[in-house]
Amino acid sequence: MSDSGPPDLDRAVQLIGQMLDAARVGDWPRVTSLQPECDALLRRRYPAGESTRQVLLALQAQHRNLSELVAQARDGIARELARHAQTHRALSAYLDSSGAR
């Protein structure tokens, strides 16, 4: 065990940190490529203790930050799709009214 927690949990902290860095720059393929290893590490059982507890609390905070970034990206995509749909409807209405179709 390292000074900060079980090695596998420390690895999970590293992974979620890398996921956060990737999410901040919009590198979603990188985020999703790191997710399986992180998930596998978090499914393991770890010894009870203060160091494990502290690492889990840190992971929880990092996960909240990652979830916020995902939500922001999702909302941005939804706004873009709505704008695209509105533009498409306007263009369709114009083409219909001009007889260009």
Secondary structure, 3 states (H helix, E strand, C coil): CCCCCCHHHHHHHHHHHHHHHHHHCCCHHHHHHHHHHHHHHHCCCCCCCHHHHHHHHHHHHHHHHHHHHHHHHHHHHHHHHHHHHHHHHHHHHHHHHHCCC
